Amino acid sequence: MIRARAGALIDAVAAAGEMDLVTDFARPLPFAIVTSVLGVPEDRQPWLAERMHTLDVRFARQHDPGAVAATSRALAEMLDYFNELLDLRARSPEADLMSMLATDRPADDEGRADLLANCVFFVNAGHITTTSLSAGGFQLLLEHPDSLARLKQDPDLIPDAVEEMLRLVTPVSVVVCRARSDVEIAGYRLPAGQQRVVFTAGANRDPDVYTDPDRFDIQRAPNPHLAFSAGTHFCLGAPLARLHGQVAMQMLLERLPDIYLAGEPEWLGSFPLRVPEHLPIAWSPPPP
C-alpha cells in the first residue's frame, strides 16, 4: 500500500520537474495510509486532512488565539464526523479499524468520548510525525550531497540512514513523564509523582553517547536514539514509521534523478512536534 501510494504521488508530479515535498508527498503519503487503516472513505480524506492540518498548525502557534479557536472548531467537526462513522460501521461493518472499534463501542458517554478523541489522535500521531521524518530526513540528504550519492549507489544503506534521520530530526521533541518513586539522576532529585519533561531531541545529540553528535552519518553504529521514546512510552507506530521512511526514501531516489533543494525549507515549529510546512525540491523531468 505504501509503495503504491508513493508511486502515485510521484507520478502526479514527475513530468513537472518540481514539487513541494511536504504538501505533494511527505504529508499525503502517511495520511492516506493511516486514514485507510482506520476506515475513512477516500472521498472524505481531503476534508479530514484540512482539519488535521489546522490542528498541526496550532502546535506551532500555541499563543495565537485565532489559531486556538480555529483548532477548537476543527476538533469539534472531527469528533462529530468520527461519531457518525462509528455508528455507520456499527450498522454496516467493513474491513477496517473503525469497524473493530464499533463492535465493542463503550456504552457510557465518557468512554465514547475517549474513543472518539483517540480516533483523532490515531490519525494525527500516525501521519504528522512520519511527515516530519520524511521531509526532515530528505532535507538532511539534500544538504549532504555525499550521503545522497552514497544512498543512490547503495540503497541497502537506507534503513541505517533512516535511523540517523530519526535521531537528528526527532519528530517528537519532548516526552512528558512522572517518576514512580523518588529518584536521583546525575545529581538531580526527582520526587515521586512530579511531572517532568524529557527532551528526547537533546538526548539524541548527547556527546556522552554519540561521537560528533551533530554530524549526519548514515552509517552510524551503534545508534541508540530515543526518537520513539523508550519503556512504556515507546511509540506504538514505530515499525510503521520506519517502513514509511524507508519506502519514501527508496521511491524518491529511484524515481527522481538529479534531485536538489529548490528553495528555502519552512518549518512551523519544533515543540512538542516538529511540523514541516514546505520543502521545495526539483529534478530533471523525463523527456516528453
Secondary structure, 3 states (H helix, E strand, C coil): CHHHHHHHHHHCCHHHCEEEHHHHHHCHHHHHHHHHHHCCCHHHHHHHHHHHHHHHHHHHCCCCHHHHHHHHHHHHHHHHHHHHHHHHHHHCCCCCHHHHHHHCCCCCHHHHHHHHHHHHHHHHHHHHHHHHHHHHHHHHHHHCHHHHHHHHHCHHHHHHHHHHHHHHHCCECCEEEECCCCEEECCEEECCCCEEEECHHHHCCCCCCCCCCCCCCCCCCCCCCCCCCCHHHCCCCHHHHHHHHHHHHHHHHHHCCCCEECCCCEEEECCCECEEEECEEECCCCCC
